[in-house]
Amino acid sequence: MKPKKLYCDLFGHNYKVTKKVTKHVKEYTCNCCKKQLTTNSNGQLTELTPKYQEINSALERIYNNRMMRLKRKTLSSSIC
């Protein structure tokens, strides 16, 4: 057994946010064993699989487009 995995088994993971996909969806990585998690549709943490990576990238693109559109709309309404 690897020492880093043993540490996580004994003391638990030390997760840090590595990516903010939206306000509510984030990706986390354990500093010790590098295990990756993400927030699923129920708000619970789940393992970051290729399927969830694809979902998160699409969700991030949609979220960023929406935020840019709202920002432009706010700027154009404040000019008038």
Secondary structure, DSSP 8 states (H G I E B T S, - for coil): --HHHHHHHHH---EEEEEE-SSS-EEEEETTT--EEEE-TTS-EEE--HHHHHHHHHHHHHHHHHHHHHHHHHHHHHH-
